[in-house]
Amino acid sequence: MIGAGPSGLAASKVLASRGVPFDCFEAGSGIGGLWRYGNDNGMSGVYASLHANISKESMSFSSLAMPETYPVFPHHSKVLAYLEDYAASFGLHRHIALGTEVTSVRPLDGGGWEVVRRRRGDAAADEETQRYTEVVVANGHHWDPRLPDPPVPGAEDFEGPAVHSHDYRSPEPYAGRRVLVIGMGNSACEIAAEISRTAARTFLSAREAVHVFPKMLLGRPADHLVWSPLSRLPRFLKGPAMALLLRLTRGAPAHYGLPEPVRGPLAAHPSTSDELLVQLARGAVTPKPGVSSFGRDTAAFTDGSREPVDAVVYATGYSISFPFLAPSVFAAPDGRTELYLRTTPPRLPGLYFMGLAQPAGEAFPLLEPQAEWIADLIEGAVALPSPADMTRAIARDWQLHDRTYVSTYRHGIEIDVRSYRRALRREIRAGRRRARGAVPPLPGVAGPAPVSDAV
């Protein structure tokens, strides 16, 4: 297992509960992944005031609810405390090697995987190599900052501070300054709203107009709509119904100075912020279109306007990357992963990926079911389709994905929760039938070397 964030913890819990021997390697000195503020593995972009943008119910694992005493949208410190409690409740700490960085994962010709690891931060430390039959990758997808590529013309000439939102921690350095936040996802919306309280001016630049969801709709957390009757509507009705609900509860985007989105509210991952809408209405945040170029202390925009700017925050998302895997083994170009059910590559037996399916409205609840399927595969209780069949299924999935979501890097791993759950249940049933019908190896014919551990 690589990583002890939410995905790694869910997989560890399932494997431990089944008695499957495994090692979990975590580069940081504590568990929690991105939810550990100031994580010394350098992979957490959590800022000081961050609260979850979905409700505690949608943040809870299937097997352990967040405490009733938690607020609806818990602070990041409470989410970390919950993850610590989850690990303690299921005895996971004894399986986790903290401060251990995996530097290489390589397929072996005879089957299995060679895993190389070392103590993080110790250049002189000896690397250790071990062979495993299976590897579960759970290193997350919100840790490798992604900047505009190619860079905005003139970006190298801009003289003010320019950071990615991954490195943003608090609004104090921006007090009294003219700040440009680039992006329109959750981080961009919340950071722009926070900075605008004390900044001289705050601009929020987005290449495309998006729907901004309030956190509460009709007195309930907006993500609860995933479980409401609305979620059971056919997709061609669900989008218009959501658009009407937003119009009735939030009003027209023009009320906030925002352009009207050209796509429906379900064609993109939701951008959620109550405070941004208030700050837009107050004029504390000024919406702008995409940035066309920078000057020494200015930014020009695609509508021909130009504004004086002292500092820039790029809230432009994250790359999906696996530094321990050679690109020739596995990579995610353009944010797309060639994974069957977002989990297993068709022609790399024994390699599994956790948490690379991004739903709207849920977070942790999908992780344990995914881990249960992986555990079934490791134990042989289910069998996968042929590599050719998996490849064809992935192609069909991409065709549907491209008809459903905007074609951007950010949406490469977007999924519909209900559809994914149904597909996973169907695959588990089919996998059991395949496993029962599997032909055992002939006597005397050797299989892969008997290495039973998973990592």
C-alpha positions in Angstrom: 0.0 0.0 0.0 1.4 3.4 -1.0 -0.1 6.2 1.1 -2.0 6.5 4.4 -4.5 9.2 3.4 -8.2 8.4 3.3 -7.8 5.9 0.3 -4.9 4.1 1.9 -6.6 3.9 5.3 -9.8 2.5 3.7 -7.8 -0.2 1.8 -5.8 -1.0 5.0 -8.9 -1.4 7.0 -10.4 -3.9 4.5 -7.3 -5.9 4.1 -6.6 -6.0 7.9 -10.2 -7.1 8.6 -9.7 -10.1 6.2 -6.3 -11.0 7.6 -4.5 -10.3 4.3 -0.8 -9.6 5.1 0.3 -6.2 3.8 2.6 -3.3 4.4 1.5 0.4 4.1 4.2 3.0 3.4 3.5 6.6 4.2 6.0 9.4 3.3 4.8 11.7 6.1 5.3 11.4 9.8 1.6 11.0 10.4 -1.5 9.6 8.6 -4.2 11.7 7.0 -2.7 12.7 3.7 -3.9 16.1 2.5 -6.0 16.5 5.6 -2.9 16.8 7.8 -2.3 20.6 7.9 1.4 21.3 7.2 2.0 17.6 6.4 5.8 17.2 6.4 5.6 15.0 3.2 4.9 18.3 1.4 1.7 16.9 -0.2 -1.0 18.8 1.8 -2.4 22.0 0.4 -4.8 22.5 3.3 -5.0 26.1 4.4 -5.6 27.3 7.9 -9.3 28.1 7.7 -10.4 25.3 5.3 -13.6 23.5 6.1 -15.0 20.6 4.1 -17.2 21.7 1.3 -19.5 18.6 1.6 -21.3 17.5 4.7 -20.0 15.2 7.4 -22.3 12.4 6.2 -20.7 12.6 2.8 -17.3 12.6 4.4 -17.8 9.5 6.5 -16.6 6.0 5.7 -19.2 3.3 5.3 -18.1 1.6 8.6 -17.7 4.6 10.9 -19.8 7.8 11.0 -18.3 11.1 11.9 -19.4 12.2 15.4 -22.8 13.7 15.8 -21.1 16.6 17.6 -19.3 17.6 14.5 -20.7 20.6 12.6 -22.3 20.0 9.2 -19.1 21.1 7.4 -16.2 20.2 9.6 -12.9 22.1 9.9 -9.9 20.2 8.5 -8.6 19.6 12.0 -11.8 17.6 12.8 -11.5 15.6 9.6 -7.9 14.7 10.6 -9.1 13.7 14.1 -11.8 11.5 12.5 -9.2 9.8 10.3 -7.0 9.2 13.3 -10.0 7.7 15.1 -10.7 5.5 12.1 -7.1 4.2 12.1 -7.2 3.6 15.8 -10.6 1.9 15.8 -9.5 -0.7 13.3 -5.9 -1.1 14.5 -4.3 0.2 11.4 -1.2 2.0 12.9 0.7 -1.3 13.3 0.5 -1.8 9.5 1.8 1.6 8.6 5.5 2.5 8.2 5.6 6.3 8.6 8.3 8.5 7.1 8.8 5.9 4.4 9.0 7.0 0.8 8.4 4.6 -2.1 10.8 5.6 -4.9 10.1 2.8 -7.4 7.5 0.3 -8.3 8.5 -2.0 -11.2 6.7 -5.1 -12.7 8.8 -8.2 -12.7 9.1 -10.6 -15.6 8.0 -13.6 -13.6 5.0 -11.9 -12.1 4.7 -9.6 -9.1 6.2 -6.2 -8.3 9.5 -4.9 -7.1 9.1 -2.1 -4.6 11.9 0.2 -3.6 11.6 2.4 -0.5 13.7 4.6 1.8 13.5 6.8 4.8 12.1 10.1 3.7 14.4 13.1 3.9 17.5 11.0 4.5 19.6 11.1 1.3 22.2 8.9 2.9 19.6 6.2 3.9 20.0 2.9 2.2 17.1 1.9 -0.1 15.3 -1.3 0.6 13.9 -3.5 -2.1 11.1 -6.1 -1.6 8.9 -8.1 -3.9 5.1 -8.2 -3.6 2.4 -10.0 -5.5 0.1 -7.0 -5.4 0.6 -3.2 -5.1 -2.2 -0.8 -4.1 -1.5 2.8 -5.1 -3.2 5.3 -2.8 -1.0 8.4 -3.2 -3.9 10.8 -3.9 -4.6 13.3 -6.7 -4.5 16.7 -4.9 -0.8 17.1 -4.2 1.0 17.8 -7.5 0.3 21.5 -8.3 -0.7 22.1 -11.9 0.1 25.5 -13.5 -1.1 26.8 -16.8 0.7 25.0 -19.7 1.8 26.8 -21.7 2.4 29.6 -19.1 0.4 32.8 -19.5 2.4 35.2 -21.7 4.4 37.6 -19.6 4.1 35.5 -16.4 7.9 35.6 -16.1 7.8 39.4 -16.1 5.3 39.7 -13.3 7.2 41.1 -10.3 4.8 40.3 -7.5 4.5 37.0 -5.6 2.7 34.3 -7.5 1.9 31.0 -5.8 -0.2 28.0 -6.4 -3.1 27.5 -4.1 -1.3 24.4 -2.8 1.0 26.9 -1.0 -1.6 29.3 0.2 -2.1 29.2 4.0 -3.8 32.4 5.2 -5.0 35.8 3.9 -2.7 38.0 6.0 0.1 38.3 3.4 -2.5 39.8 1.0 -3.9 42.5 3.2 -4.1 45.8 1.5 -3.0 44.4 -1.8 -4.6 43.9 -5.2 -4.9 40.2 -5.6 -5.7 38.1 -8.7 -7.0 34.5 -8.0 -7.0 32.4 -11.2 -9.5 29.5 -11.3 -13.1 28.8 -10.5 -13.0 25.5 -8.5 -13.7 25.1 -4.8 -10.3 26.4 -3.7 -10.4 29.4 -6.0 -13.9 30.4 -4.8 -13.1 30.0 -1.1 -9.6 31.6 -1.3 -10.8 34.6 -3.2 -13.7 35.1 -0.7 -11.3 34.9 2.2 -8.6 37.2 0.7 -11.3 39.8 -0.2 -12.0 40.5 3.5 -8.7 42.4 3.9 -7.3 42.9 0.3 -7.5 46.3 -1.4 -9.1 44.6 -4.4 -9.7 40.9 -5.3 -10.2 39.7 -8.9 -11.4 36.2 -9.7 -10.5 35.0 -13.2 -12.2 32.1 -14.9 -11.8 31.0 -18.6 -15.4 29.6 -18.5 -18.5 30.5 -16.6 -19.4 27.9 -14.0 -22.3 27.2 -11.7 -21.5 28.2 -8.1 -23.5 26.1 -5.6 -24.4 27.3 -2.2 -23.4 24.8 0.6 -27.0 24.7 1.8 -30.1 24.2 -0.4 -33.6 24.2 0.9 -32.3 24.0 4.4 -30.1 20.9 3.7 -26.5 20.4 2.7 -26.4 20.6 -1.1 -24.6 17.3 -1.4 -27.6 15.5 0.2 -29.3 16.0 -3.2 -27.2 13.1 -4.3 -29.5 10.9 -2.1 -32.7 12.8 -2.7 -35.5 12.0 -5.3 -33.6 14.4 -7.6 -30.8 11.8 -7.9 -33.2 9.2 -9.2 -34.3 11.3 -12.2 -33.0 10.4 -15.7 -29.9 12.4 -16.5 -31.6 14.4 -19.2 -34.1 15.6 -16.6 -31.7 15.8 -13.6 -29.6 18.7 -15.1 -32.6 21.0 -15.9 -34.1 20.2 -12.5 -30.9 21.2 -10.7 -30.6 24.3 -12.8 -34.2 25.3 -11.9 -33.5 24.7 -8.2 -30.3 26.8 -8.3 -32.2 29.6 -10.0 -34.9 29.5 -7.4 -32.6 29.4 -4.4 -29.6 31.4 -5.5 -30.9 33.6 -8.2 -29.4 34.3 -11.6 -25.6 34.5 -12.0 -26.0 38.1 -13.3 -27.1 39.1 -9.7 -23.5 38.4 -8.7 -21.8 39.8 -11.8 -21.1 36.4 -13.2 -21.8 35.4 -16.8 -24.4 32.7 -17.5 -22.8 29.3 -17.8 -23.3 27.7 -21.2 -23.3 24.1 -19.8 -25.7 22.5 -17.3 -24.8 22.3 -13.6 -24.0 18.6 -13.8 -21.6 18.8 -16.7 -18.8 19.8 -14.3 -17.6 19.2 -10.8 -19.5 21.6 -8.6 -17.9 24.7 -7.3 -19.3 25.3 -3.9 -19.1 28.5 -1.8 -21.6 30.5 0.2 -19.1 33.3 1.0 -18.0 33.9 -2.5 -21.6 34.7 -3.6 -21.9 37.2 -0.7 -18.5 38.8 -1.5 -19.5 39.1 -5.2 -22.8 40.7 -4.3 -20.9 43.2 -2.0 -18.4 44.0 -4.8 -15.5 42.8 -2.7 -14.7 40.2 -5.4 -14.6 41.3 -9.0 -15.2 38.5 -11.6 -13.0 38.6 -14.7 -12.6 36.4 -17.7 -9.4 34.4 -18.5 -6.0 36.0 -18.2 -4.5 36.8 -21.6 -1.1 38.2 -20.4 0.8 39.7 -17.5 2.8 42.9 -17.2 5.2 43.9 -14.5 2.4 44.8 -12.2 -0.7 44.3 -14.3 -2.9 41.5 -15.7 -4.7 41.7 -19.0 -7.9 39.7 -19.7 -9.6 38.2 -22.7 -12.2 40.9 -22.8 -9.6 43.5 -23.4 -9.6 44.9 -19.9 -6.4 45.4 -17.8 -6.1 45.7 -14.0 -3.2 46.6 -11.6 -2.2 43.5 -9.7 0.2 43.0 -6.8 -0.1 39.3 -6.2 -1.4 36.2 -7.9 -2.8 32.9 -6.6 -3.1 30.1 -9.2 -6.0 27.9 -8.1 -5.5 25.9 -11.3 -5.8 22.3 -9.9 -3.5 19.4 -9.7 -1.8 16.8 -11.9 -2.4 13.1 -11.4 1.0 11.7 -11.1 2.9 8.7 -9.8 6.5 9.5 -9.3 7.4 5.9 -8.3 6.0 4.5 -11.6 7.8 4.9 -14.9 5.5 6.6 -17.5 6.0 3.6 -19.7 4.4 1.5 -17.0 1.5 3.7 -16.1 0.6 7.4 -16.4 -2.4 9.6 -16.6 -2.0 11.9 -19.6 -4.5 14.7 -19.8 -5.9 13.6 -16.5 -7.3 10.4 -17.9 -6.6 7.0 -16.4 -6.9 3.8 -18.4 -8.3 1.8 -15.5 -11.1 -0.7 -15.5 -13.8 0.6 -13.1 -11.2 3.4 -12.2 -9.2 0.7 -10.3 -7.2 -1.8 -12.3 -5.1 -1.4 -15.5 -6.0 -4.2 -18.0 -2.5 -5.5 -18.6 -0.8 -5.0 -15.3 -2.0 -7.8 -13.0 -1.6 -7.1 -9.4 -1.6 -3.3 -9.6 -4.6 -1.4 -8.2 -5.4 2.2 -7.8 -7.5 3.7 -5.0 -9.4 7.0 -5.0 -9.0 8.0 -8.6 -12.8 8.3 -9.1 -14.0 11.8 -8.3 -17.7 12.0 -7.5 -19.8 15.1 -6.9 -21.4 15.0 -3.5 -19.5 12.1 -1.9 -15.9 11.5 -0.8 -15.0 8.7 1.6 -18.2 6.4 1.3 -17.0 5.0 -2.1 -13.6 4.0 -0.8 -14.4 1.0 1.3 -16.6 -0.6 -1.4 -13.7 -0.1 -3.9 -11.3 -1.6 -1.4 -13.6 -4.6 -0.8 -13.5 -5.4 -4.5 -9.7 -5.1 -4.5 -9.5 -7.4 -1.6 -11.8 -9.9 -3.4 -9.4 -9.8 -6.3 -6.3 -10.4 -4.1 -8.0 -13.3 -2.4 -9.3 -14.8 -5.7 -12.9 -14.6 -4.7 -13.6 -12.7 -7.9 -11.8 -12.8 -11.3 -11.4 -9.9 -13.8 -12.6 -10.0 -17.4 -9.9 -10.6 -20.0 -7.6 -7.7 -20.7 -9.3 -7.2 -24.1 -12.7 -7.0 -22.5 -11.5 -4.6 -19.9 -10.0 -2.4 -22.6 -13.2 -2.3 -24.6 -15.2 -1.5 -21.4 -12.8 1.4 -20.6 -13.3 2.8 -24.2 -17.1 2.6 -23.7 -16.8 4.4 -20.4 -14.8 7.2 -22.0 -17.4 7.6 -24.7 -20.1 8.1 -22.1 -17.8 10.3 -20.0 -17.2 12.6 -22.9 -20.9 13.0 -23.6 -21.6 13.8 -19.9 -18.8 16.0 -18.7 -16.7 19.0 -19.9 -13.5 17.9 -21.6 -10.9 19.4 -19.3 -8.1 17.9 -17.3 -10.0 18.5 -14.0 -12.8 16.2 -15.1 -10.7 13.3 -16.3 -11.7 11.2 -13.3 -15.2 12.6 -12.7 -17.8 10.0 -12.1 -21.5 9.7 -11.3 -21.9 8.1 -7.9 -25.0 6.0 -8.5 -23.7 4.7 -11.8 -20.3 3.8 -10.4 -21.9 2.0 -7.4 -24.2 0.0 -9.8 -21.3 -0.9 -12.1 -19.2 -2.0 -9.2 -21.9 -4.3 -7.8 -22.5 -5.8 -11.3 -18.8 -6.4 -11.7 -18.5 -8.1 -8.3 -21.4 -10.5 -9.2 -19.9 -11.2 -12.6 -16.4 -11.7 -11.1 -17.7 -14.3 -8.7 -19.1 -16.3 -11.6 -15.8 -16.0 -13.4 -13.9 -17.2 -10.4 -16.2 -20.2 -9.9 -15.7 -21.2 -13.5 -11.9 -20.6 -13.5 -9.9 -23.6 -14.6 -7.2 -24.5 -12.0 -3.6 -24.8 -13.1 -2.5 -28.3 -14.2 -0.6 -30.3 -11.5 3.1 -29.7 -11.7 2.8 -26.5 -13.6 4.4 -23.7 -11.6 2.7 -20.3 -11.2 4.3 -17.1 -10.0 6.7 -17.3 -7.1 4.7 -17.7 -3.8 4.9 -14.2 -2.4 1.6 -13.6 -0.6 2.0 -10.1 0.8 0.4 -7.0 -0.6 1.8 -3.5 -0.4 
